[in-house]
């Protein structure tokens, strides 16, 4: 990056909460998480110079649009600041961080509050699932589909099964790992879920098909929640408390065709070409490669997207995610820890908040502040966040300084 940007601190709501059941508003959620992020960063609201908000479908789920000014309505001291909303489907949060970082690098502000939120449980589940179809190519990919994203990623899974050694049992292993790791995360949506081991197998009672070959526990959750980070430029580094800090060392942002079909027709080593290129760009800007990171937070909206992210990040060779997954299940595994948080499947997936939650968790890892799911000796980590069928892709490399 052309200037140094630090992740000074952040916060996440409890993703197990159901806001409508509590009678909690989006305004209250913004206030809770935004203020918690500022407190965690030990930065007063008066130092904030810009606000960036990420969200995907608030208009559809709650009727509320125009979310930038909602922050000023929710958090005292932020009135009058420039505030903007960013949308890139499931990568909305990462786009908000990119925009905020660029503003800091340009010298337009020294401190930015970046907040992502989504309320996906305000409507019946099938209605919320239909809303998320807006990230596909409407109506070309949505007409005639009941479950747009499970059906599209099922096509991707079948495509991958035909061309690589990835199989159903590898997807089951990723699901098991996600739920197991989420138990150590006190804010994970599934932390208290109790599932028998066979709930990850081809069991039609405990793990029914959603869209063959994908089953219930191959899929991420419908989630209410928010996450926020406070970004600080090098000009305001005096605001950072003593200790270790997380610096955004590199980023990558690419896009691809909106629909899945041309990606499958194109072939090549990476179906999600943009996801691979975003990772390559982030590594290059950070001056490292896959061997230089100890942790990663990847976009497991489905277990198959997790498998493909392992290849896109360079942890596995193209077409060989299966070998890495098998190694990850063994006690002798010594490679990077992927989704120590539990990922989208275990933690939850409030779409607009996901990219920000990823950066928040990797920043905590490199600072040694991830508590129960801390990965020892972590100095550098990467995120891999996608929107739609890899149509938008963003990666960040964060490294420890101080």
N, C-alpha and C positions, 0 to 999 in steps of 0.2 A: 504494500500500500504506500501511497505517496507521503502519508503522514501517519504518525503513531496514534492509534485509537485503542483505548483500554476499556475492558468491560469491568467497570468499577464495582458492580454488584447487581443483584437482581432478586426476583421473587416469583413464586408460582402459587396459584390457588390449589386447593385440594380438588383434584380432578374426579373424585368420587361423588362430589356434591351434585345435587340436582336443584338448580336455582329456582325453578318454578315451584317445586315442592317446599322450598324454604320461604318463598315469597321475596326472594332477593332480585334486585334489578341489575341491569348492566351497569348503571351508574355506580351502584354500591360495589360491584365487583371491580370496576376500574379504580375506585377510590382505595379499596382494600389492597389490591396488588400494586398499584402505582406507588402508593405511600410506603408499602413494605419494601419495594425495590429501592426507593430513595433512602430509607432508613438502613437497609442492608449495605448500601454504598456509602453511608455516612455523609450524604450530600443533601444540603438544604434545597428546597424547591426554588429558592431565589436564585440559585446558580444555574438552573435549567434555562437553556436558550432556544430549544426546539423540542417539539413533540411529534412523534410518528406513531401511528396506530395501524395495526394489521387486522384485517377481518375479511371473511369470504362472503357469508350469506346472512348477515344480521337482518337485512331488509326482509328476507323470506322467513326467517325463523322468529323474529321478534317485531318486525315492522319498523325497526329503528335504522335509519341510515345516518349520514353526516356525522361520522364518529370522531373526527379530529377534535371538534369543539367539545365533545362529551367529556374529554379529559379536564378541560378548564371548568366545566360544570361540576366535576367530581372532586378535584383536588385543589384546595386553596393555594394561591400563589402562582398558578400557571395561567391566569388570565392574560390575554394580550400577546401571547407567544404565537409564532407560526406553528400550525398544527396541520397534519395531512394524514389521510388514510391511504393505505396501500393494499392492493388485491392482486394475488397471483395464485389463486386456489390454495392448495396445501402449502405452497411456498410463500404465502403472503408475509409471514413473520420475517423470513430471511430478506425479502425485498425491503421491508421497513428498516431493517438493520443496515442494509446496503445504502439506502437513501440517507439515513441519519449519519452514517460514517462519512459519506461524500460531503455532507454539509459541514461536518467537523473538519475534514481535511481542507475544505475550501476556505475555512476561517469564518464562516457565517455564524457559527456558534461554538462554544467550548464544551458544553454539556448537553446531551440529548437524552430524553426519556423515550424509550421505545416499548410499546405495549401492544400485545396481541390478545384478542379475546374471541370467543365463540360460544353461543348457547344453542347446542344441537338437540337438547332434550326438552325444548319448550313445546314441541309439536309431537304428534304420534311418530313412532319410529319410521314407518314406511314413508311418511311425508318428509321427514328429515333426510332419509336416504334419497328420495327423489330430488330434493333441493341440491344435494351434493352433485347430482348429475350435471349441474350447470358448468362444472369444470371440464366436461367432455365437449365434443362438437355437437351442438344441438341444431337440428333434430337428427343429424346423420347417424350419431352413435347412440342416441337415447330412445328413439321411437321403437316400440316393441320390446323394450327391456324393462323388467320389473326392478332388478338390482343392477344398476348401470355399472358401478365400479367393481363389484364382485364378478360380474359377467365378463367385463373387459380384462380384468387381471386373471381370470380363469383361462381366457384365450392365451394370455401371455404365458401362463404356467404350462399349458399344453404345448405351446411353441417351444418352450425351454426344455420340457421333457423329451421332445422329439429330437432335439439337437445336442443335448448335453447329457451328462450322467446324473443330473439332478432328478430326484424322485420324491414321491409322496413322503417317504420316511424322513427325508432331509427337511422338508417343510414342517413336519411334526416336531422335529428336534428344535427348530427355531422357535416354534410356538411354546414348547416346554421351557426353553431358556427365558423367553420373555416373561412368562408368568412367574417363574421362579425368582428372577431378579427383581421383579416388581414388589415382591414381598418385603424387600429391604428398603423400599422407597416409601416414606410415610405420606407422600402426596399422590401415590399411584392409584388409579381408579380401581385396579383389580387386586390391591394388596391383601384384601381380606377374603378374596374368593378362594373356595376350597374345591379343587378339581382332582379327581382320581387320575392316575397316570394314563389310563386308557382313554381319557377325554381328549387326547391329542392324536389318537389313532383314527382309523376309518370306522368309527363307532357311530352308528346312525341315531343312537339315543342321546349320548353325551356330547357328540361332536357331529351334528348332522350336516349334510351337504348344503351349501349356500348356492354355489355355482360350481359344478364339477370341473376340476378336482378339488376346489377350495372348500373347506369346511369352516364351521363357526369359529374355531380357535386359530384359523389362519388369518382372521380379519381383525383389524383394529376396531376401537370402540366408538360409539356415539358419545360425545363428551361435552359437558359444560366446563368452561374454565378460562383462565387468563394467565399470562406470563409476561414479565417485564424485565428489561435490563436498562442500566444507566451507563451510557457511553461517555467517555471523557477524552478530550484531545490532549496531546502532549503539552499544549500551552496551559492547560489547567491541571497538570499532574500534581501540583501542590495540594490539590483537594483530596488526593488519594491518601488513605491512612498508611502507616508503616506496614511492611510485610510483603508477601508475594502478591503479584498481580497477574492478570490475564490480558495479553495483548493480542489484538487481531493481526496476525502475521501475514495472512493471505486470504484471498477470496476468489471465487469463480462464479460467474453467472452466465448461463447459456439458455437458449430456447430451441424448440423443435416444432414440428408439425403438431397441431392441436389434437389430431386424432391418432389412435393407435395403429390403424391398418398400414399406413406407409412405413412405419417403423419396422413392422414385421416383414413387409415386402422387401425392404432395403437390405435386410440381412446384415452381415458383418459381425465383428466380434462383440459389439455392444448394442443391444436393442435400444437402450436409453442412451443414445449418443451424447445428448446434452449433459446427462448426469456424469458421464465419464469426462467430458471436456471441462465441466465446472471443477471437478476434482483435480484434473491436471493443471488447470489455471491456478487454483488455490495453492497447490504444492509448489508450483513455479514461483509464485509471488512470495511464498514463505521461505523459499530456498531449501526445501526438504522433499522427501518422497514418502511413500507408504511405510518404509522401514523406520521413519523418524517419528512416527506417532504411536502413542501408547493406548489411546482411547478413541472411540468414534461413536457418534450418535447418528444412526442412519434411519431412513424413512421406511419403516416396516408397516406401511398401511396394510400390506398383506405380506405373508411370509415369503412369497416369491419376490416381492420388491426388495426385501431384506437380502435374499440370496444374490440378486443382481447387483445390489449396492456393494457387496463384498468384492465383486469383480471390478465395478466401476472405480472403487477406491484403491485398487491395486493390491488388495490383501490376498486375492486369489487370481489366478490366470483366467483369461476369458474362457468361459465354458466349464470351469473347474471349481465352482463354488462348493459342489458336493464334497470334494476332498477336504476343503477347509472346514466345513460344517462338521464333518466326522471328527476332525482333529480338535475342534472347539469343545466337543463333548468329553474329551479325555483330560484327566488330571495333569498330564504332562504338557498340555498346550501352553505355549509361552508367547503367542502372538498378541496383537492388540485386542483389548477388550471392547467388544461391540455392544452397544446399548446396555451399559451397566445399570442404567436407570430403569430398564424394563421396556424401553422403546414405546412406540405408539400402541402396540398390542397390549403391553402391560400397564403403561402409565396412563394411556388415553390419548385421544386425538381431537382436541378442540381446534379445529383447522387453522384459524387465524393465529393461534398462539403457538403452534407446534414448532416452527422455525426458531422462534425466540426461546422457547423452552429448551430446545437442543443446545443453543449457544450458551444459555444460562448454565446448563448442566456440565457442558465441557469446560466452561470457565471455572466452575466450582472444582472440577477434577484437577485442572492444572494449578489451582491455588491450594489444593489439599483440603478443600472444605466440603466435600461431597458426603461426609459423615458415613452412614451405614453402608453406602455403596461406593465408597472411595476406592479407586484402583491405585495401589501403592506405586510410588516412583513415577508418577505421571508428570511429564513436563510439556507435552504437546498433544493436542487432539484435533480432530476434524469432524465437521458435520456434513451430512449429505441429505439435502432436503429437496423433494420434488413436488411439482404441482401437476395435477392431471396425470396423464400417462407419460410422464417425463417431458411434458411440453415446456415446463419451466423447471430449471434446476439451479440450485445454489449450494455452494460449499464454503465453509469458513475454516481456516486453520487458526487455532488459538495456541499461544505458547506462554510459558511461565517467565516472568521477569521479576527482578527485585531480589 
